[in-house]
């Protein structure tokens, strides 16, 4: 339990041990809705609109709001519902592989495969036009980068994003389709279940969460396999190891390094440290996932490891809603790649570079 920073009487903490991370994430004493602690004047106009988008995300809500919002979307992300998407995911993967086969020389696996696969899937689920995916990538990146530093593009990008969604909602209201946005609009129209701000927040959350995370799962796991040729060979020879390779990829190169922020609601003792009301707390998921008291040979990448509950998808009530989707996409991705390219290898001698980013762990490119 480390104190990172102290400012205006508030301390920021980072939790790194597996057991402590688990305790933090399941404790109701650490809350997500900071408006319960800090009183800020209600912002007006465009600024107010932007703030409301973030304040109303389920990821930043506590029970009972969190419970109500999660219940609304959970059925669309259950393993059984997600499994029904498998044939379509295979078709998308096969199309991307055919395009890769048409490329001459080395190909960046991220641009040509790991990025488009999850984006096409989540866009189709939500009912967002797939051809607009580059706009969504820009907006998602700006919003995620805001966890590092606020860019001047931020306000403009969020405004464009809101305007785009407003138009899309109007279209779907007039002509509903069999997609998640149409169903969420229906829930909003029923009243009680979801208000207008929450509707925007939910769609923004699903788009952002579905964008950069699974991309990193696919690319990071392939990179770990390239770095460990014996492990790659084992998976190439026995595709039934793919599922456990994905779990080990999640543990070893966790695509989300840190949980999102929590606040200590009351003064309390936490493993020998005193947390004051309003202290800011982050859990390092990637550190928990390499805790040698929890995982034997934690620094070893082992696709046959018996998994013991890694923290890559978080824990507790905010446990990743998209975990079944990400796991299935990861499995299909590796299966398609290793079947289509039995001797796939990293191109060139240069080591790929990690993106310099706080929250997520991903490579800039991975040429194969
Ligand atoms: C929450 C990781 C993919 C939707 C989370 C959390 C983590 C996480 C760690 C909890 C954050 C916290 O407690 O502070 C991942 C990883 C992914 C992935 C590693 C891919 C490998 C996805 C996908 C979707 C998604 C594909 C859906 C489209 C969500 C949502 C939440 C969430 C909606 C908030 C849940 C809640 O507040 O109840 N994710 N995620 N995630 N994730 Fe994922």
Boltz pocket constraint, residues with backbone or C-beta under 6 A from the ligand:
constraints:
  - pocket:
      binder: B
      contacts: [[A, 58], [A, 59], [A, 60], [A, 70], [A, 122], [A, 205], [A, 206], [A, 207], [A, 209], [A, 210], [A, 211], [A, 213], [A, 214], [A, 217], [A, 254], [A, 255], [A, 256], [A, 258], [A, 259], [A, 260], [A, 261], [A, 285], [A, 311], [A, 312], [A, 313], [A, 314], [A, 315], [A, 317], [A, 318], [A, 319], [A, 320], [A, 321], [A, 322], [A, 323], [A, 325], [A, 326]]
      max_distance: 6.0
